[in-house]
Amino acid sequence: MKRNIVIATITAAALVGGGTATAFALGGDDEPSAAGRAGVQLKDHDDRGDRDDRDDDRGDARDDARDDKDDARDDARDDKDDQDDKAEKAENAAEAKGAKVGAAEAIAAALKSTQGTAVSADLDEDDGGLVWDVDVLGKDGRTWHGVEVDPGTGKVLGSHVERDDNDDNDNDGDDADDAAEDSRVAAAVKGSSVTAGEAAKAAAGKGTVTSVDVDDDGSRVVVWDVETVSADGAEGHWNVDLSSGKVTVDRSDD
């Protein structure tokens, strides 16, 4: 055969030269290698790679399923938020529409019943009914009155003197803070050029006024905080300057 001829030729050349020759057997393509004939064989590394690929695929599938679940939960939460927002707007619109007597008129009715300075007016739901709750600082500058006005007729439904519970020693710090706030508010509204009723009228062009209150930031009082509701129930927040009556957007929540 050709292989034997090559070996014989190499051997003969070595003998002629007086040296030593080493013959290499040249294996054919179909003949297994020595390692292939060994008794100890290693597992195919390609199998390990395939297993890793399968593990990666399973991990990707789990991640995709988890992402889909999170997306579904977020969508459901967004849908609920949208529904809650629509329900709140519908309630706001119904309350604003139900108030035949506006904030300025309710304040005027409260002051006719209880002399003093109006500090706030809020359209509130009370036991399924609507009522204007107007806070009035008495002429003595110390006594606070709560006056309830019917938003359907403008009739005063009742009034009471608001009292602080000063007997609880645990609330001494809170009482001091409340007293300080009351003093700031009283001084601001008594010295202002724009009353609560005038602030309500100034902001009426922005929607139905549902709340007028003093904006106390803990150090000074410079504006009335007015809340309005549009025809579709969207809330608006406005600042009315105590001195000029200028109406600006309240950006404190931005």
C-alpha positions in Angstrom: 0.0 0.0 0.0 1.0 3.6 -0.4 1.5 4.1 3.4 3.9 1.1 3.7 5.8 2.4 0.7 6.4 5.8 2.4 7.5 4.1 5.7 9.8 1.8 3.8 11.3 4.7 1.9 12.0 6.7 5.1 13.5 3.6 6.8 15.8 2.9 3.8 17.0 6.5 3.7 17.8 6.4 7.4 19.9 3.3 7.1 21.8 4.6 4.1 22.6 7.7 6.1 23.6 5.8 9.2 21.0 7.5 11.3 17.9 6.5 13.0 14.5 7.1 11.5 11.1 7.3 13.2 8.2 6.2 11.2 4.9 8.1 11.5 1.8 6.3 10.7 -0.6 8.4 8.6 -4.1 7.6 9.5 -6.9 7.7 7.0 -10.0 9.8 7.3 -12.1 6.8 8.4 -9.7 5.5 11.0 -10.4 6.6 14.6 -7.8 8.5 16.5 -6.0 7.1 19.5 -8.0 9.3 21.8 -11.1 8.0 20.2 -10.1 4.4 21.0 -9.2 5.2 24.6 -11.3 3.6 27.4 -12.0 6.9 29.2 -14.1 9.4 27.2 -15.3 12.8 28.2 -18.8 14.1 27.7 -19.4 16.2 24.6 -19.0 19.9 25.6 -21.5 20.8 23.0 -24.1 19.0 25.2 -23.3 21.4 28.0 -23.7 24.4 25.7 -27.0 23.1 24.5 -28.1 22.7 28.2 -27.0 26.3 28.9 -29.0 27.5 25.9 -32.1 25.7 27.2 -31.6 27.2 30.7 -31.3 30.7 29.1 -34.4 30.1 27.1 -36.3 29.0 30.2 -35.0 32.1 32.1 -36.0 34.4 29.3 -39.5 32.8 29.3 -39.8 33.3 33.0 -38.7 37.0 32.7 -41.2 37.6 29.9 -44.0 36.0 31.9 -43.1 38.2 34.9 -43.0 41.3 32.7 -46.3 40.5 31.2 -47.8 40.0 34.7 -46.3 43.3 35.9 -47.7 45.1 32.8 -51.1 43.6 33.4 -51.1 44.7 37.0 -49.9 48.2 36.1 -52.7 48.4 33.4 -55.3 47.3 35.9 -54.0 49.9 38.4 -54.1 52.6 35.8 -57.6 51.6 34.8 -58.7 51.8 38.5 -57.1 55.2 38.9 -58.9 56.4 35.8 -62.2 55.1 37.1 -61.6 56.7 40.5 -60.7 60.0 38.8 -63.8 59.9 36.7 -65.9 59.1 39.8 -64.3 62.0 41.7 -64.9 64.4 38.9 -68.5 63.2 38.6 -69.0 63.8 42.3 -67.4 67.2 42.2 -69.5 68.2 39.2 -72.7 67.1 41.0 -71.8 69.0 44.2 -71.0 72.2 42.3 -74.2 72.0 40.3 -76.2 71.3 43.4 -75.0 74.5 45.1 -77.5 77.1 44.0 -76.1 79.5 46.5 -72.5 80.4 45.7 -69.6 80.9 48.1 -69.9 84.7 48.3 -73.6 84.5 49.0 -73.1 81.9 51.7 -70.4 84.1 53.3 -72.8 87.0 53.3 -75.5 85.0 54.9 -73.2 83.7 57.6 -71.9 87.2 58.4 -75.5 88.5 58.7 -76.2 85.8 61.3 -72.8 86.1 63.1 -71.0 89.4 63.1 -67.2 89.2 62.5 -64.8 88.4 59.7 -65.2 85.4 57.5 -62.0 83.3 57.4 -63.1 80.4 55.2 -66.0 78.8 53.4 -66.2 75.2 52.3 -68.8 73.3 50.4 -69.0 70.0 52.3 -71.1 66.8 52.2 -72.8 66.2 55.5 -74.8 63.0 56.0 -75.6 62.8 52.3 -76.5 66.5 52.0 -74.5 69.5 51.0 -73.8 72.4 53.3 -71.7 75.5 53.3 -69.4 75.5 56.4 -68.3 79.1 57.0 -65.7 80.0 59.7 -66.2 83.4 61.2 -63.8 85.2 63.6 -65.9 87.2 66.1 -65.7 90.9 66.5 -63.6 90.3 69.7 -60.8 88.8 67.5 -60.6 85.7 69.6 -63.8 83.8 69.3 -64.3 81.4 66.3 -67.7 80.5 65.0 -68.8 77.8 62.7 -71.8 78.7 60.6 -73.7 76.3 58.4 -75.6 77.6 55.4 -77.9 75.7 53.1 -76.5 75.9 49.5 -79.9 75.4 48.1 -81.7 78.3 49.8 -79.0 80.4 51.5 -80.7 79.9 54.9 -78.5 79.6 58.0 -79.0 76.1 59.4 -77.1 76.6 62.6 -74.0 78.0 64.3 -71.7 77.1 67.1 -68.6 78.4 68.9 -65.5 76.4 68.1 -63.6 75.5 71.3 -60.1 74.1 71.7 -59.5 71.4 74.3 -56.8 73.0 76.4 -57.2 70.6 79.3 -55.0 67.9 77.8 -51.5 68.6 78.9 -50.1 66.3 76.2 -51.3 68.7 73.6 -49.7 71.9 75.0 -47.3 72.1 72.1 -50.1 71.7 69.6 -52.3 74.2 71.4 -49.5 76.8 71.2 -49.1 76.2 67.5 -52.8 76.5 66.9 -52.9 79.7 68.9 -50.0 81.1 66.9 -51.7 80.2 63.6 -55.0 81.7 64.8 -53.2 84.9 65.6 -51.5 85.1 62.2 -54.8 84.4 60.4 -56.8 86.9 62.5 -54.3 89.6 61.9 -54.1 88.9 58.1 -57.8 88.9 57.4 -58.6 91.8 59.6 -55.9 93.9 57.9 -56.6 92.7 54.4 -58.1 94.8 51.6 -59.8 91.8 50.0 -62.4 89.8 52.0 -63.2 86.1 51.7 -66.4 87.0 49.8 -64.5 89.3 47.4 -61.9 86.5 46.8 -64.7 84.1 45.9 -66.1 86.6 43.4 -62.7 87.3 41.9 -62.1 83.5 41.2 -65.7 82.8 40.1 -64.7 83.2 36.5 -62.4 80.2 36.8 -65.3 77.8 37.7 -67.7 77.2 40.5 -66.0 78.2 43.8 -66.2 75.3 46.3 -63.7 76.5 48.9 -62.2 79.8 50.1 -59.6 79.6 52.8 -56.6 81.5 54.2 -53.3 80.1 52.8 -51.0 80.0 55.9 -47.5 78.7 55.1 -46.4 78.8 58.8 -44.8 82.2 58.7 -47.1 84.7 57.0 -50.5 85.0 55.2 -50.5 86.8 51.9 -53.2 85.1 49.7 -56.6 83.5 49.8 -56.6 79.9 48.6 -59.6 79.3 46.4 -60.7 76.0 44.9 -63.0 75.8 41.9 -64.7 73.0 39.9 -65.3 73.1 36.2 -68.3 71.8 34.4 -66.7 68.4 33.9 -65.7 68.2 37.6 -62.0 69.1 37.2 -60.6 70.9 40.2 -58.7 74.2 40.0 -56.6 75.9 42.6 -56.1 79.7 42.7 -54.4 82.3 44.8 -56.1 85.6 45.4 -53.9 88.3 46.7 -55.1 89.7 50.0 -54.2 93.3 49.0 -54.8 93.5 45.3 -57.3 90.8 44.6 -55.2 89.5 41.7 -55.9 85.9 40.8 -53.0 83.6 39.9 -52.7 79.8 39.5 -51.7 78.0 42.7 -48.5 76.2 41.8 -47.7 75.0 45.3 -48.6 71.4 44.4 -46.5 71.3 41.1 
